[in-house]
Amino acid sequence: MKPLLVFVALISISSAQLLLVVCASQDFDFFYFVQQWPGSYCDTKRSCCYPKSGKPAEDFSIHGLWPQYNDGSYPSNCDYHASFDPSAISDLKSRMEREWPTLACPSGDGDKFWSHEWEKHGTCSASYLDQHGYFEAALNLKEQSNLLSALQNAGIEPDGRFYSLESIKEAIKEGTGYTPGIDCNVDKSVESQIFQVFMCADTSASKFIDCPSLPRRRCSSKIKFPQFLRGSEDLMSE
């Protein structure tokens, strides 16, 4: 093959690869914004650990901001070269520690958790949000939702009692304007409890929208709202 033809062929291949990367990062329909109740994360057989920054605030915390397709599938790990860079979000660190804490064992500073979320999910939204924009958008959505207040305003408290699944959904809809998806896990007594709340955001992650679809999660008709973390002495370190 002549040198000019080789050069043109290489350019064509590179352009195609670039197009694939761009399409992969653009081609999604909405975000799931997922928050979790720390009491339910910890009230299981695997238990949990406080982050190195200390006991988290008594509130729902962020799990992730996940690009989704309308058919229920989702993109993931869209750019293996876009590694998590802690320095890119240094100005957000205190908010991240407060609103997006790690509860995994052994105790960590959050970087491993945030790295996973960025590399698996955040890289698939890179045509809309860079790394700083991705994490900042999630933090801003957290401020907009205020799930705990919405539930408490409806008389639903993290007191270890059981509440109807529908009353929890209605309380969150009343407080936020949008119907959530509820994900449950089971405690050490194998009782169903509220674990995660799914809400949907537009592709800029700047505002909530009605969910085109919601994940199917197993919850009983009545679920427990467990108390918040009771103290580090109640948590396993490994």
Secondary structure, DSSP 8 states (H G I E B T S, - for coil): --HHHHHHHHHHHHHHHHHHHHHHHH---EEEEEEE-HHHHHSSTT-----TT-S--SS-EEEEEEEE-TTS-------TT----GGGGGGGHHHHHHHS----SS---SHHHHHHHHHHTGGGGTTT--HHHHHHHHHHHHHHH-HHHHHHHTT--SSS-EEEHHHHHHHHHHHHSS--EEEEEE-TT--EEEEEEEEEE-TTSSSEE--S--------SEEE-------GGGS---
